[in-house]
Amino acid sequence: MADSFFSRVENPNTVITPIDTAIRFPEILEVLLAKYREDIDLFAAMVAKSSSSAELLDQIRQKSVSSAVRMSLLKIFRRAVAPVLDTETTKKLNIPTLTLVETYGTTFKPIEVLKEQFARMDSETKGALAALIGEYDTRGQLGYILTDTFFTWFEQTFEGVMSIRGPRGAGRDIELNTIFPDFEGQYPCDFVITADDDGRVLAVGFARYDSTRGGAQSDDRTGGNAYKVAKAKEYCEKTGKALRLVFISDGPGLGHKDTWREACNLDGDWNGNVRVATMKLAESRITPDWLLQTE
């Protein structure tokens, strides 16, 4: 294993790049209430017309309800009626509502209670509900910003020498087998770096921004990244191809002990074919000498 640059960084916070787009409290309450007021009012109207909480769920999951509005209503249903029923499940219309009711119906708040509560809901209570259902609205956005920032830096720095492609925001990952048809299995990448002179693939990469991380969440990430390195190494040893792996990892969560340890272990792995960088370190770590070397 080559030397890990990250392992020589004494204070992780000095290389972390903060991205701050969050709206502060209490300003966020007004923003989210404006966003969800109509959906909350619609939910209240549906409660008033429903004879049971099961019927309410069935009405929300009708295909006649637009997907965006349905998601908001399902979030409200989870917060106000059945916290054990997550929206990742209820949004899948191929799962019959009857199945959900038979499995989770005993946990539903009675419709009589809901009718009383939503009939007298004032603006302050609606604001609190909007804050709850909008809590994770920006999840993933910081990662998109990090990816876009890296793409912009790379394009400006290596114009005419190397190119980068992949989704800057939400979008389908690039599967390695679409680049190398002889690669077996799934291997989603966030971006691909190619040489401009002959179009050869130089590297594939992954970008993650961690606002906070630790425990089992970090353990899952560690195992996933180690697997990516192992699969790429196995493929290159089998085919004789040269490939670099780039991990753009940033955010305050990177400084957590277990997450930082993973970055140190990844950086320099596979005889130096793997590099980890924050945006502050991109210029010194993601270099043409490293990317263009053929061995």
C-alpha contacts under 8 A as a table, 3 or more apart, distances in Angstrom:
res1	aa1	res2	aa2	distance
1	M	268	G	6.50
1	M	269	D	5.36
1	M	270	W	5.92
1	M	271	N	4.72
1	M	272	G	6.75
2	A	268	G	4.91
2	A	269	D	6.20
2	A	270	W	7.43
2	A	271	N	4.99
2	A	272	G	4.97
3	D	267	D	7.96
3	D	268	G	5.67
3	D	272	G	7.56
4	S	7	S	5.41
4	S	8	R	7.18
4	S	264	C	6.09
4	S	265	N	7.20
4	S	266	L	7.89
4	S	267	D	5.15
4	S	268	G	4.88
4	S	269	D	7.68
5	F	8	R	5.51
5	F	9	V	7.08
5	F	264	C	7.45
5	F	267	D	6.74
5	F	268	G	7.35
6	F	9	V	5.34
6	F	263	A	6.89
6	F	264	C	4.94
6	F	267	D	6.53
6	F	276	V	7.79
7	S	10	E	7.82
7	S	264	C	5.03
7	S	265	N	7.92
9	V	12	P	6.28
11	N	14	T	5.84
11	N	15	V	7.88
12	P	15	V	5.79
12	P	16	I	6.68
12	P	254	L	7.84
12	P	255	G	5.48
12	P	260	W	7.63
13	N	16	I	5.23
13	N	252	P	7.45
13	N	255	G	6.29
15	V	278	T	6.72
15	V	280	K	5.82
15	V	281	L	6.80
16	I	250	D	5.82
16	I	251	G	5.83
16	I	252	P	6.67
16	I	254	L	7.53
16	I	255	G	7.76
16	I	278	T	6.24
16	I	279	M	7.66
16	I	280	K	6.83
17	T	250	D	6.17
17	T	251	G	5.91
17	T	252	P	7.93
17	T	278	T	6.76
17	T	279	M	6.28
17	T	280	K	6.29
18	P	250	D	7.78
18	P	251	G	5.60
18	P	252	P	6.90
19	I	142	L	6.81
19	I	146	L	7.97
19	I	251	G	7.22
21	T	142	L	7.92
23	I	27	E	6.61
23	I	28	I	5.52
24	R	27	E	5.68
24	R	28	I	5.79
25	F	28	I	5.32
25	F	29	L	6.92
26	P	29	L	5.58
26	P	30	E	7.54
27	E	30	E	5.69
27	E	31	V	6.72
28	I	31	V	5.06
28	I	32	L	6.09
28	I	131	A	7.61
29	L	32	L	5.35
29	L	33	L	5.99
29	L	127	G	5.80
29	L	128	A	7.24
29	L	130	A	7.35
29	L	131	A	6.02
30	E	33	L	5.18
30	E	34	A	6.19
30	E	127	G	7.11
31	V	34	A	5.32
31	V	35	K	6.39
32	L	35	K	4.89
32	L	36	Y	6.07
32	L	127	G	7.26
32	L	130	A	5.56
32	L	131	A	6.08
32	L	134	G	6.51
33	L	36	Y	5.23
33	L	37	R	5.30
33	L	126	K	6.94
33	L	127	G	5.12
33	L	130	A	5.35
33	L	131	A	7.40
34	A	37	R	5.62
35	K	38	E	7.70
36	Y	39	D	5.26
36	Y	40	I	6.11
36	Y	72	S	7.60
36	Y	130	A	5.95
37	R	40	I	5.15
37	R	41	D	6.18
37	R	126	K	7.25
37	R	130	A	7.49
38	E	41	D	5.08
38	E	42	L	6.11
39	D	42	L	4.95
39	D	43	F	6.08
39	D	69	V	6.73
39	D	72	S	6.55
39	D	73	L	6.54
40	I	43	F	5.02
40	I	44	A	6.22
40	I	73	L	7.49
40	I	76	I	7.53
40	I	126	K	7.28
40	I	130	A	7.93
41	D	44	A	5.05
41	D	45	A	6.27
42	L	45	A	5.04
42	L	46	M	6.22
43	F	46	M	5.06
43	F	47	V	6.14
43	F	73	L	6.31
43	F	76	I	7.72
44	A	47	V	5.02
44	A	48	A	6.28
44	A	115	K	7.74
44	A	118	F	5.45
44	A	119	A	7.00
45	A	48	A	5.11
45	A	49	K	6.49
46	M	49	K	5.18
46	M	50	S	6.13
46	M	56	L	6.64
46	M	59	Q	7.80
47	V	50	S	5.24
47	V	53	S	7.93
47	V	56	L	6.38
47	V	111	I	7.23
47	V	114	L	6.84
47	V	115	K	5.97
47	V	118	F	7.62
48	A	115	K	5.76
48	A	119	A	7.75
50	S	53	S	7.14
50	S	55	E	5.99
50	S	56	L	5.55
50	S	111	I	7.57
51	S	55	E	6.57
51	S	56	L	7.77
51	S	111	I	6.92
52	S	55	E	5.18
52	S	56	L	6.37
52	S	110	P	7.10
52	S	111	I	5.12
53	S	56	L	4.90
53	S	57	L	6.34
53	S	81	V	7.61
53	S	108	F	6.60
53	S	109	K	7.07
53	S	110	P	6.27
53	S	111	I	5.08
54	A	57	L	5.20
54	A	58	D	6.30
54	A	101	V	6.25
54	A	105	G	7.04
54	A	108	F	7.93
55	E	58	D	4.98
55	E	59	Q	6.19
56	L	59	Q	5.19
56	L	60	I	6.30
57	L	60	I	5.13
57	L	61	R	6.27
57	L	74	L	7.98
57	L	77	F	7.55
57	L	97	T	7.33
58	D	61	R	5.20
58	D	62	Q	6.54
58	D	97	T	5.95
59	Q	62	Q	5.46
60	I	65	V	6.97
60	I	70	R	6.16
60	I	73	L	6.62
60	I	74	L	7.12
61	R	65	V	7.22
61	R	70	R	6.75
61	R	90	T	7.78
61	R	91	K	7.47
61	R	93	L	6.89
61	R	97	T	7.71
62	Q	65	V	5.75
63	K	66	S	7.05
63	K	67	S	8.00
65	V	69	V	6.67
65	V	70	R	5.91
66	S	69	V	5.39
66	S	70	R	5.90
67	S	70	R	4.94
67	S	71	M	6.13
68	A	71	M	5.31
68	A	72	S	6.61
69	V	72	S	5.17
69	V	73	L	6.23
70	R	73	L	5.05
70	R	74	L	6.03
70	R	91	K	7.83
71	M	74	L	5.06
71	M	75	K	6.17
71	M	87	T	7.47
71	M	91	K	6.85
72	S	75	K	5.10
72	S	76	I	6.35
72	S	133	I	7.53
73	L	76	I	5.05
73	L	77	F	6.09
74	L	77	F	4.84
74	L	78	R	6.15
74	L	87	T	6.07
74	L	90	T	7.04
74	L	91	K	7.41
75	K	78	R	5.19
75	K	79	R	6.33
75	K	87	T	6.31
75	K	133	I	5.71
76	I	79	R	5.11
76	I	80	A	5.84
76	I	81	V	7.78
76	I	129	L	7.71
76	I	133	I	6.34
77	F	80	A	5.26
77	F	81	V	5.08
77	F	82	A	6.39
77	F	83	P	7.98
78	R	81	V	5.59
78	R	82	A	4.75
78	R	83	P	4.68
78	R	84	V	7.27
78	R	85	L	6.05
78	R	86	D	6.47
78	R	87	T	7.13
79	R	82	A	6.53
79	R	83	P	5.55
79	R	132	L	7.53
79	R	133	I	7.26
80	A	83	P	7.35
80	A	109	K	7.67
80	A	114	L	7.97
81	V	108	F	5.34
81	V	109	K	4.91
81	V	110	P	7.99
81	V	114	L	7.84
82	A	85	L	5.60
82	A	107	T	6.11
82	A	108	F	5.03
82	A	109	K	6.70
83	P	86	D	6.95
84	V	104	Y	7.69
84	V	107	T	7.68
85	L	89	T	7.16
85	L	90	T	7.18
85	L	104	Y	7.14
86	D	89	T	5.66
86	D	90	T	6.55
87	T	90	T	4.90
87	T	91	K	5.69
88	E	91	K	5.69
88	E	92	K	7.03
89	T	92	K	5.68
89	T	95	I	7.94
90	T	93	L	7.06
90	T	95	I	7.66
90	T	100	L	7.90
92	K	95	I	5.88
93	L	96	P	6.70
95	I	99	T	6.97
95	I	100	L	7.59
96	P	99	T	5.33
96	P	100	L	6.81
97	T	100	L	5.10
97	T	101	V	6.16
98	L	101	V	5.02
98	L	102	E	6.02
99	T	102	E	5.16
99	T	103	T	6.16
100	L	103	T	5.18
100	L	104	Y	5.76
100	L	105	G	7.01
101	V	104	Y	5.28
101	V	105	G	4.28
101	V	106	T	7.88
102	E	105	G	5.70
103	T	106	T	7.80
104	Y	107	T	5.75
104	Y	108	F	7.21
105	G	108	F	5.30
109	K	113	V	7.02
109	K	114	L	7.13
110	P	113	V	5.52
110	P	114	L	6.57
111	I	114	L	4.91
111	I	115	K	6.02
112	E	115	K	5.17
112	E	116	E	6.44
113	V	116	E	5.27
113	V	117	Q	6.20
114	L	117	Q	5.07
114	L	118	F	5.95
115	K	118	F	5.48
115	K	119	A	5.87
116	E	119	A	5.39
116	E	120	R	6.75
117	Q	120	R	5.80
117	Q	121	M	6.28
118	F	121	M	5.10
121	M	125	T	6.04
121	M	126	K	6.60
122	D	125	T	5.44
122	D	126	K	6.26
123	S	126	K	4.94
123	S	127	G	6.02
124	E	127	G	5.00
124	E	128	A	6.36
125	T	128	A	5.05
125	T	129	L	6.25
126	K	129	L	5.03
126	K	130	A	6.03
127	G	130	A	5.00
127	G	131	A	6.20
128	A	131	A	5.11
128	A	132	L	6.42
129	L	132	L	5.08
129	L	133	I	6.32
130	A	133	I	5.30
130	A	134	G	5.88
131	A	134	G	5.19
131	A	135	E	5.82
132	L	135	E	5.30
133	I	136	Y	7.58
134	G	137	D	5.17
135	E	138	T	7.87
136	Y	139	R	5.23
138	T	141	Q	5.36
138	T	142	L	7.71
139	R	142	L	7.41
140	G	143	G	5.25
140	G	144	Y	6.53
141	Q	144	Y	5.06
141	Q	145	I	6.31
141	Q	169	G	7.91
142	L	145	I	4.98
142	L	146	L	6.15
142	L	209	Y	6.23
143	G	146	L	5.05
143	G	147	T	6.18
143	G	207	A	6.98
143	G	208	R	5.58
143	G	209	Y	4.85
143	G	210	D	7.92
144	Y	147	T	5.09
144	Y	148	D	6.10
144	Y	168	R	6.16
144	Y	169	G	4.67
144	Y	170	A	7.11
145	I	148	D	5.11
145	I	149	T	6.02
145	I	168	R	7.92
145	I	169	G	7.49
146	L	149	T	5.07
146	L	150	F	6.17
146	L	207	A	7.22
146	L	208	R	7.54
146	L	209	Y	6.72
146	L	250	D	7.96
147	T	150	F	5.16
147	T	151	F	6.12
147	T	168	R	5.77
147	T	169	G	7.36
147	T	207	A	6.04
147	T	208	R	8.00
148	D	151	F	5.06
148	D	152	T	6.13
148	D	168	R	5.07
148	D	169	G	7.19
149	T	152	T	5.20
149	T	153	W	6.19
150	F	153	W	5.09
150	F	154	F	5.99
150	F	279	M	6.97
151	F	154	F	5.10
151	F	155	E	6.07
151	F	164	I	6.90
151	F	168	R	7.48
152	T	155	E	5.27
152	T	156	Q	6.18
153	W	156	Q	5.32
153	W	157	T	5.97
154	F	157	T	5.11
154	F	158	F	5.86
154	F	159	E	7.85
154	F	163	S	7.85
154	F	164	I	7.36
155	E	158	F	5.53
155	E	159	E	5.38
155	E	162	M	7.91
155	E	163	S	6.66
155	E	164	I	7.15
156	Q	159	E	5.68
158	F	161	V	5.32
158	F	162	M	5.50
158	F	163	S	7.28
159	E	162	M	6.33
159	E	163	S	7.14
160	G	163	S	7.71
160	G	196	D	6.36
161	V	195	A	6.28
161	V	196	D	5.30
161	V	197	D	7.18
162	M	193	I	6.85
162	M	194	T	5.65
162	M	195	A	4.54
162	M	196	D	5.03
163	S	193	I	5.66
163	S	194	T	5.34
163	S	195	A	6.42
163	S	196	D	6.43
164	I	191	F	6.67
164	I	192	V	5.62
164	I	193	I	4.51
164	I	194	T	6.46
165	R	191	F	5.51
165	R	192	V	5.48
165	R	193	I	6.72
166	G	173	D	7.13
166	G	174	I	6.72
166	G	190	D	5.96
166	G	191	F	4.49
166	G	192	V	6.55
167	P	170	A	6.59
167	P	171	G	5.38
167	P	172	R	6.89
167	P	173	D	7.02
167	P	190	D	6.91
167	P	191	F	7.27
168	R	171	G	7.71
173	D	188	P	5.46
173	D	189	C	5.55
173	D	190	D	5.49
173	D	191	F	7.77
174	I	178	T	7.36
174	I	188	P	5.42
174	I	189	C	5.04
174	I	190	D	6.32
174	I	191	F	6.84
174	I	192	V	7.86
175	E	178	T	5.58
175	E	179	I	7.29
175	E	186	Q	6.53
175	E	187	Y	5.39
175	E	188	P	4.43
175	E	189	C	6.07
176	L	179	I	5.27
176	L	180	F	6.04
176	L	181	P	7.94
176	L	183	F	6.90
176	L	186	Q	7.22
176	L	187	Y	5.39
176	L	188	P	6.32
176	L	189	C	6.92
177	N	180	F	4.80
177	N	181	P	4.76
177	N	182	D	6.68
177	N	183	F	5.02
177	N	184	E	6.73
177	N	185	G	7.40
177	N	186	Q	7.25
177	N	187	Y	7.38
178	T	181	P	5.75
180	F	183	F	5.53
181	P	184	E	7.92
183	F	235	Y	6.94
187	Y	228	K	7.51
189	C	192	V	7.35
189	C	204	V	6.43
189	C	205	G	5.94
189	C	206	F	5.98
190	D	204	V	7.59
190	D	205	G	5.80
190	D	206	F	4.92
190	D	207	A	6.58
191	F	204	V	5.76
191	F	205	G	5.22
191	F	206	F	6.60
192	V	201	V	7.23
192	V	202	L	7.80
192	V	203	A	5.94
192	V	204	V	4.44
192	V	205	G	6.31
193	I	201	V	6.10
193	I	202	L	5.59
193	I	203	A	5.09
193	I	204	V	6.07
193	I	205	G	7.99
194	T	199	G	5.57
194	T	200	R	5.46
194	T	201	V	4.44
194	T	202	L	5.20
194	T	203	A	7.03
195	A	198	D	6.04
195	A	199	G	4.92
195	A	200	R	5.50
195	A	201	V	6.61
195	A	202	L	6.61
195	A	292	L	7.74
196	D	199	G	5.35
196	D	200	R	7.92
201	V	204	V	7.94
201	V	243	L	7.31
202	L	242	A	7.36
202	L	243	L	5.57
202	L	244	R	6.24
202	L	291	L	6.10
202	L	292	L	6.73
203	A	243	L	5.29
203	A	244	R	4.36
203	A	245	L	5.56
203	A	246	V	6.91
203	A	291	L	7.06
204	V	243	L	7.58
204	V	244	R	6.54
204	V	245	L	5.38
204	V	246	V	6.29
205	G	245	L	5.56
205	G	246	V	4.39
205	G	247	F	5.66
205	G	248	I	7.47
206	F	246	V	6.34
206	F	247	F	4.99
206	F	248	I	6.08
207	A	247	F	5.97
207	A	248	I	4.55
207	A	249	S	5.90
208	R	247	F	7.92
208	R	248	I	6.33
208	R	249	S	5.07
208	R	250	D	6.50
209	Y	249	S	5.98
209	Y	250	D	4.89
209	Y	251	G	5.20
209	Y	253	G	7.91
210	D	213	R	6.31
210	D	249	S	7.72
210	D	250	D	6.29
210	D	251	G	4.87
210	D	252	P	6.34
210	D	253	G	4.70
210	D	254	L	6.24
211	S	251	G	5.38
211	S	252	P	5.34
211	S	253	G	5.06
212	T	251	G	7.68
212	T	252	P	6.13
212	T	253	G	3.91
212	T	254	L	7.60
212	T	256	H	7.95
213	R	217	Q	6.53
213	R	218	S	6.00
213	R	253	G	4.87
213	R	254	L	7.40
213	R	256	H	6.88
213	R	259	T	7.30
214	G	217	Q	5.78
214	G	218	S	4.86
214	G	219	D	7.68
214	G	253	G	7.63
214	G	256	H	6.70
214	G	258	D	6.77
214	G	259	T	6.94
215	G	218	S	5.50
215	G	219	D	6.36
215	G	258	D	7.85
216	A	219	D	4.82
216	A	220	D	6.20
217	Q	220	D	5.31
217	Q	221	R	6.54
218	S	221	R	5.08
218	S	222	T	6.15
218	S	258	D	6.88
218	S	259	T	6.03
219	D	222	T	5.10
219	D	223	G	6.34
219	D	258	D	7.97
220	D	223	G	5.36
220	D	224	G	6.25
221	R	224	G	5.09
221	R	225	N	6.21
222	T	225	N	5.40
222	T	226	A	6.23
222	T	259	T	7.62
222	T	262	E	6.12
223	G	226	A	5.24
223	G	227	Y	6.20
224	G	227	Y	5.14
224	G	228	K	6.40
225	N	228	K	5.02
225	N	229	V	6.44
225	N	266	L	7.99
226	A	229	V	5.24
226	A	230	A	6.23
226	A	266	L	7.54
227	Y	230	A	5.04
227	Y	231	K	6.07
228	K	231	K	5.29
228	K	232	A	6.18
229	V	232	A	5.29
229	V	233	K	6.03
229	V	245	L	7.54
229	V	270	W	7.45
229	V	274	V	7.77
230	A	233	K	5.16
230	A	234	E	6.07
231	K	234	E	5.11
231	K	235	Y	6.21
232	A	235	Y	5.16
232	A	236	C	6.19
232	A	243	L	7.79
233	K	236	C	5.24
233	K	237	E	6.08
233	K	270	W	7.10
234	E	237	E	5.28
234	E	238	K	6.17
235	Y	238	K	5.12
235	Y	239	T	6.15
235	Y	241	K	7.93
236	C	239	T	5.17
236	C	240	G	5.22
236	C	241	K	4.90
236	C	242	A	6.25
236	C	243	L	7.16
237	E	240	G	5.44
237	E	241	K	7.36
242	A	294	T	6.44
242	A	295	E	6.44
243	L	273	N	7.14
244	R	273	N	4.91
244	R	274	V	5.94
244	R	275	R	7.98
244	R	291	L	6.85
245	L	273	N	6.27
245	L	274	V	4.76
245	L	275	R	6.45
246	V	274	V	6.10
246	V	275	R	5.29
246	V	276	V	6.04
246	V	277	A	7.74
246	V	286	I	7.98
247	F	274	V	7.77
247	F	275	R	6.28
247	F	276	V	4.66
247	F	277	A	6.35
248	I	276	V	5.90
248	I	277	A	5.04
248	I	278	T	5.63
248	I	279	M	7.42
249	S	254	L	7.06
249	S	276	V	6.74
249	S	277	A	6.05
249	S	278	T	5.37
250	D	253	G	7.63
250	D	254	L	5.94
250	D	277	A	7.75
250	D	278	T	5.08
250	D	279	M	7.20
251	G	254	L	5.67
251	G	255	G	7.80
252	P	255	G	5.66
252	P	256	H	7.61
253	G	256	H	5.50
253	G	259	T	7.24
254	L	259	T	5.52
254	L	260	W	5.52
255	G	259	T	6.75
255	G	260	W	5.44
256	H	259	T	5.39
256	H	260	W	5.81
257	K	260	W	5.27
257	K	261	R	6.09
258	D	261	R	5.06
258	D	262	E	6.33
259	T	262	E	5.12
259	T	263	A	6.46
260	W	263	A	5.05
260	W	264	C	6.28
261	R	264	C	5.08
261	R	265	N	6.21
262	E	265	N	5.04
262	E	266	L	6.09
263	A	266	L	5.10
263	A	267	D	5.99
263	A	276	V	6.58
264	C	267	D	5.37
265	N	268	G	7.56
265	N	269	D	6.84
266	L	269	D	5.27
266	L	274	V	6.65
266	L	275	R	7.09
266	L	276	V	6.96
267	D	272	G	7.61
267	D	274	V	5.70
267	D	275	R	4.66
267	D	276	V	5.12
268	G	271	N	6.44
268	G	272	G	4.21
268	G	273	N	6.51
268	G	274	V	5.21
268	G	275	R	5.69
269	D	272	G	5.40
269	D	273	N	6.46
269	D	274	V	5.35
269	D	275	R	7.65
270	W	273	N	5.42
270	W	274	V	6.35
271	N	274	V	7.80
272	G	275	R	7.19
275	R	285	R	7.12
275	R	286	I	7.68
276	V	285	R	7.62
277	A	280	K	7.73
277	A	281	L	5.43
277	A	282	A	5.62
277	A	285	R	6.30
277	A	286	I	7.48
278	T	281	L	5.15
278	T	282	A	6.06
279	M	282	A	5.00
279	M	283	E	7.95
280	K	283	E	7.45
281	L	284	S	5.54
281	L	285	R	5.90
282	A	285	R	5.19
282	A	286	I	5.29
283	E	286	I	5.92
283	E	287	T	6.71
284	S	287	T	6.49
286	I	290	W	7.13
286	I	291	L	7.30
287	T	290	W	5.43
287	T	291	L	6.26
288	P	291	L	5.01
288	P	292	L	5.61
289	D	292	L	5.57
289	D	293	Q	6.09
290	W	293	Q	5.68
